[in-house]
Amino acid sequence: MRKVTLIFLLFLFGSCQNKENPPFILFGDSYGETPKLEFQYGIKEEVGDLLENTNYTSYDSGILCIHSLPISLYRQELGGKFRICWKTDEAALEKWKEGFSLLGIEKTEYPSWNLRGKDWTAFFTEYGKWKKESDQAGSLLEWDSQIWSSGLVTYQTFALPHPMFLQRTKEVCEVVFPSQILDGSPNKQPLLSMELPCPDLGEVAEKIVSQNEEWLRQCEPTGPGVSEVFRHSESSYQRFLEWENPKDSVICPNTQSLDWYMDGKTSSFHSDLFSKRTRVILPGATLLFSDNGKFNAIPIPKDFLSDLGTQTIVRWGNSEYQDTEFVFRQGNEFFSNQLNPVSCRDQFQFWKTKDLFCGNPGLPNRMERKLKDESPPGCQSEQIQITEFYPGNHFDSAMPLPAYFEFQNTGKPCDGSSLHWIYENTIYPLSATEWILDSGSSFLITRKLWSGWDLLEKEKPFTIPKVVFQIPQFVWEERKGKGRNEYQSNPSLYHLLRLQNQNRFSIVVHSGNEYPHGRTDASSGLLSYGFQLSPGSVNNSYVESLPSEVLEYNPNQSPFLDFGFTEVLEGIVSFERENGNRYQFWKPNGIRIQTLATYPSLCNGENFYQLPDGFFSETFRSLRYIGRQSGDLVSLFFDPKLVKERTLGGTRSLHPELNPIFFSRSLFSSPLCFGDFRSPGSPKNRSLEVERLTPAFTYLTNLPFGNQTEVRLGNGSRTIALSLQTQAPNIYQAIYENSLPFLPGEQIYSYFSDPALLAPKSFLEQKGPIQIEAVFPNPQQSQNEWIYLCNRTNSPEDLSSYLVEDEGNTDELVAYQTRFPSLTPNGRADQRFQYNTTLLNPGGCAWIVDPDGKDWFFPIFQSESDLLLTVKSTQTIGNGISSGESIQLRKKQGLGSILISSMGHKESHSSFRIPVATGEFLWLKLGASGMSSLDFEIFREEF
């Protein structure tokens, strides 16, 4: 077959000379004044990634040579290439240099360029004009885009356009050097044409066929990998997909089609030219697919390239490329997405265009051009440090300031195009061209350019939420060496930057610390509008940390915190939550109270710093900060049950007070929030609060008692007046003139009344010998209610003289056997009792059960020594206990009775109810007085 092919090719190309296969096919023993075309195939003269000579012409010892590629590329090209050499003078060299320079310049009018020599002519023209004349002239043979018109294919290392070769007649051939300009109309593209004597085309064909067969015998059946992608209709580069053979050997893909997979849809591309040009892929060779006809690419419809830079999968045989999100246009610059890139400045770019573009379609990404000796090195990732971050105010049409990251070069002068900035898993090359960063200089990466500010900046289309509390994580990465420097903010540090629904502050980074930007060194123009930031100017000013105090906390609808300060001071206020999260905000001079909230609301107004969502969640239990009064660390705790009780059904804000008061409440209703008592950002009007101290009849208040304060002592049966004596500021002792008219063991309360109290308040001043410690009002099985009481004295008590009282009736207590002499009662878990006595010894406990119940559930603290009692009739517990109902224990005294113990304390000023669900029981906490719902725990029957 090869013999037949060769005969056919030799017939087309002419008679073949009998020669060996030197690196160049030479015609004659030496060069003369007639140009000679020397074709090379399968020979690489140099290896390496540095391109030192990008000229097309060389001149040595009177010999001028014109190459089909820039000389350094020519020497590294393993595939088809040629040069044309002849004897001439240096003046011809300069003319040819001028001609080739015109191929890289876009002009409306070009100078006349025509040359002539022995057996050759050359001229400069436009492609459209040349194409028309060429079609009229016709040709015997053409070599264009690696394909000979005879069907023969040459393979190439570089996917760049080689000169077109045409055989016009048997003796005359033409070589057409194309333009490197991507912009403009194809017909207006400049070109250089040279007519010269034809080489021995038969020998050229034999060399191509022989080498192709050799490569086919050597090749490895595998596919290439994607090395570069680009897609943007506003760029001259349009769209392309580049593949590369990463091996040092020839490969032969097992298929000549590309398959696309996206969103469950599949599409495939293949063509005759695709099949011809990819049968063999040379070592390190690139293959380009594009709909841009100016590339030496395999043409492909643009629909196949329209999703590049998204989550697309492309397969070529057994090779798969998982595309990633990439932004090809960043500001006024364009970037391709490259595998193993080098500095944008250093990367050799074959194409000439008006675009500020970083990429090199058709060439290996690692190829670099030689730089001038005085060129500064590329920047290293560790020498670029963040100095300021501003989340932008671009959601506000009145003051749409762009977000930015400010950085400083802390090292020697360097070129920034050597770096990638990686943010939210998206790669942003810093600069498409050389960008020199002087030592100590600062620059911005910004969402929009700061027009008119004369800043060193790069526009990048990164996204930033409206509300930000931390510097987002990012990475500086060296494009070539892949050295990385990652910035991670302290995840526990939050900066409150948003005030009055605007991002008013940037975050300054200095000496490893972060804090909101102070007034010092802030941009004066922005400061006049209330914004504290300094884009492009590194801020190293000291900021003072200020003490503060929490003045008000509202946990209800539209929750908020109010901090108070010394008015004339300004600086950073910091506080910490129980989870270790720390929060910082700027306190300006002249501000005494500052509100913090999580979102805008009518109830809180607009003058607040915005806190993160979820700040006031159920886990919000405490704050720590430097106190304004003491200068020491203050810890403030928010027990959820206490907060719920003190807010009176979620209607009042709380004002922190000293232990044991903890909180006072807001006195006045909010004019902005109907039915809610709060005062965000305003002076505080606190309720009077009083708590009992030790010893007895000693009390602490948060505010001084007035002359309208009344204190009494007693219970529902009778009370007596007490007088107050001041012991210390806000500490009082209640005194009485005569002996107390109450019996020993009678439960008595103190009663406080004052207009400044939100409600009259009582304290338990004396307990009875028997105390109610648990109640099960609503069991799973009806009629199985019980009351649990204990003797906490040193003397026995006969409970047959006791009465149990609910909110409607009173009944006597009896031993269970007294009412049911023939029954032997047991609990559900077969618990046993003392059920034939009413004598309760010191430390002993008893259960009062519904007489209609049986198989009662009892908690784990039940003991066999416990008494089992019931009621003489069915008027109280025998008639059922309601959830939240008040229960009292009384002792017969003559014709009446005295109060001994109470659940709910209905005879005091501080009565309460604790509703429970079915199957839940109340248990008094150890050591608690039982005067508050917080003194009880709720357990379920399954416990």
Buried (B, 14 or more C-beta within 10 A) or exposed (E): EEEEBBEBBBEBBBEBEEEEEEEBBBBEEEBBEBBBBBBBBBBBBBEEEBBEBBBBBBBEEEEBBBBBBBBBBBBBBBBBBBBBBBBBEEEBBEBBBEBBEBBEEBEEEEEEBEBEBEBBBBBBBBBEEBBEEBEEEEBBBBBBBBBBBBEBBBBBBBBBBBBBBBBBEEEBBBBBBBBBBBBBEEEBBBBBBBBBBBBBBBBBBBBBBBBBEEBEEEBEEBBBBBBBBBBBEEBBBBBBBBBBBBBEEBBBBEBBBBBBBBEEEEEEBEBEBBBBBBBBBBBBBBBBBBBBEBBBBBBBEEEBBBBBBEEBEBBBBEBBBEBBEBBBBBBEBBBBBBBBBBBBBBBBBBBBBEBBBBBBBBBBBBBBBBBEEEEBEBBBBEBBBBBBBBBBBBBEEEBEBBBBBBBBBEBEBBBBBBBBBBBEEBBBBBBBBBBBBEEEBBBBBBBBBBEEEEBBBBBBEBEBEBBBBBBBEBBBBBBBEEEEBEBEBEEEBBBBBBBEBBBBBBBBBBEEEBBBBBBEBBBEEBBEEEBBBBBBBBBEEEBEEBBBBBBBBBBBBBBBBBBBBBEEBBBBBBBBBBEEBBBBBBBBEEBBBBBBBBEBBEBBBEBBBBBBEEBBEEEBBEBBBBBBEEEEEBEBBBBEEBBBBBBEEEBBBBBBBEEEBBBBBBBEBBEBBEEBBBBBBBEBBBBBBBBBBEEEBEBBBBBEBEEEBEBBBBBEBEBBEBEBEEEEEBEBBBEBEEEEEBEEBBBBBBBBBBEBBBEBBBBBBBBBBBBBBBBBBBBEBEBBBBBBBBBBBEEEBEBBBBBBBBBEBBBBBBBBBBBBEEEEBBBEEEBBBBBEBBBBBEEBBBBBBBBBBBEBBBBEEBEEEBBBBBBBBBBBBBBBBBBBBBBBBBBEEEEEBBBBBBBBBBBBBBEBEBEBEEBBBBBBEEEEBBBBBBBBEBBEBEE
